Amino acid sequence: MTFIINILVFALVMGTIVLVHELGHLIAAKSFGVYCREFAIGMGPKIYSYQSKKSETAYSIRALPIGGYVAMAGEPGEEGLEDVPLEKTIQGISRWKRLIVLLAGVFMNMVLAFIVYVSLFGFLGVVRQPEPIIAAVADGYPAQAAGLQADDEIVKMTFYNGTVIVPENFTDVSMGIITFEDNPIEIEFLRGEENLSVTVTPVFNEDSESYVLGIQAYPGAMEKIGLGGTVVYTFQYLVNMVGQIIMVLGLLIRGIGLNNVGGPVAIFQATSQATVSGFDFIYLWNLIGGLSVSLAVMNLVPIPIFDGGRALLTVIEMIIRRPIPKKFENAIMMIGLALAIFIMVFFVINDFKRL
């Protein structure tokens, strides 16, 4: 019974994020007069569909809660829509309108994340991130062996490949340690007035299933800051989150931190945590916000089958002022599809390795 509930929670979380994303595409497409044959949440076999007599669009729920789509006339692979007038296809509208349609899903995901975090911060208050100052050093871990002590302030982290992080808070320190795994880190820190440095290598911790140095942060302070302050804080929070995701993606492209990425199995495990002791709505709401931001950023990756890749092709057409040759576009889309499948398979393999 618990497994079935976890599946339903997973479907709810992914369905919410995908629904908002695809709704962005649908609203933008319809506002520009594009014919939309189907609005689907999920992939695979259709389990429910509704279409009113006045609507051109069928609204469907499909069996696998791992995606969705808006079937628009003029898109590659949309068969049986040859009779739709050119001006009602995605290819027949002006390129700037097409660009808005392609990026509307990403925009809506960021709107969802903003709503999530404004409501959370407004209800709970905001957490002032602890400064990059060590509160305690655990016995028997690399930080202790390297001579780090409580109240040392970390001012710079230099990693084995030349990447440098100047941490603004303790989260930046933790992200660097987790991302670069068991590779040596040169840490510059302040001890009183003295500027010191050590080289230390993280070790894998079975309990947290991540790489650690054995240092702890001071607790972040919770405070209420009013509606205006909450709105500003949420914008800053989302900007920082997007920056961290982009940084991690850049490292992944260079082959760093590949073991830390997760796919659908990891997301299922994360959503299942909401039902461990009762139903933790706040945890689930926070997870929806985080996954919504991740989906938005991932969709902007310039792989042709993703929104970002298709938007890039549209921008290129705007620059050269003519359509990209169909054969070339189809070849790029096929390469993008193959790359997307490879990424998904890699994520799933990573998931099962952790299991």
Residue, then its C-alpha position, 0 to 999 in steps of 0.5 A: m500500500t505504501f508503494i502505491i501511495n508513493i507512486l501516486v505522490f510521484a505522479l502528483v509531483m511530476g504531473t504538477i511540474v509538467l502540467v505547468h510547463e506544457l500549459g505555458h506552451l499551450i497558452a502561448a501557442k493558442s494566443f498566436g492562433v496555432y492549431c494544437r491537436e493534443f495537450a498531454i500530461g505523461m507519455g505512453p498509452k493514453i488512459y484518459s482523454y477529453q475534448s469538448k465539441k467547441s475545442e480543437t484540442a484533446y486533453s489527455i492523461r497518459a500512463l507514464p508520469i515522466g513528461g508531456y507535450v503539446a501537439m502543435a501543427g507544423e512540428p516535426g512528427e505531427e502527422g495528419l495535420e497537412d490540411v491546417p493552414l500555414e498561418k495556424t502552424i508553429q512554422g507559419i507564425s513569425r519567429w519572435k512569436r515562435l520563440i515565445v511559444l518555445l520558451a513559455g514552458v520554462f517561464m511558467n516553471m519559474v513562475l511556479a517556483f516563485i509561487v512555491y517559495v514565496s508561499l514557503f518563505g512567507f509562511l515559515g520565514v526565511v533562513r539566513q544562510p550560515e556564513p562559511i565558518i566552521a562550527a565544529v570538526a568531527d573526530g576521525y575525518p579529513a578536516q581534523a587530520a588537516g588541522l581545521q578547527a572550529d571558527d575557521e572562516i573558509v575564504k577560498m576553495t581551489f579544486y584539482n582542475g583549477t576551479v575556484i569557489v569563493p564561498e558566500n555561505f556554507t552551502d557553497v562550501s558543501m556544494g563544492i565538496i559534494t560535486f568534486e568528490d574524492n579529489p584534493i581541495e586547497i582550502e584557504f581560511l582565516r583563523g583570527e587575523e591569520n590567513l592559512s591554507v591546507t589541502v584536504t581530500p573528502v571521504f565518502n560517508e555511508d550515512s549521507e551517501s555523499y563526500v564529506l570533510g567532517i565539518q559542520a555549519y552554524p545553524g541558519a537563523m529563521e526570521k520573518i521579513g514581510l511581504g516585500g522582503t519575501v518577494v525580493y528574497t525569493f528572487q535572489y534565492l531563485v537566481n542563486m539556485v539557477g546559478q548553482i544548477i548552471m555551475v553543476l551542469g558546466l562541471l558535468i559537461r567536463g566529467i566532474g560529479l557525474n556520480n551525483v546526478g539522478g534521474p526518475v528513480a532518484i526523484f521517486q525516492a525523493t518524493s517518497q520521503a514525503t510519506v515516511s512519517g505521515f504526509d509532509f506537505i511542506y517538504l513536498w511543496n519545496l520539492i516541487g519548487g526545486l524540481s520546477v527550477s531544475l526542469a526550467v534550466m534543463n530545458l534551456v540546455p541547447i540540445p535540439i530536442f529541448d526547448g533551449g535547442r529549438a529556441l536556438l535554431t529559431v534565433i539562428e533563423m532570425i539572424i540569417r533571415r531564412p529557414i534552416p534547411k529541412k534536412f539539416e534541421n531533421a538531422i540535428m533533431m535526430i542527433g538531439l533525440a539520441l543525445a536526450i535518450f543517452i542522458m536519460v539512460f545514463f541517469v537511470i543507470n546512475d540511479f540503480k548504481r546508488l540503489 
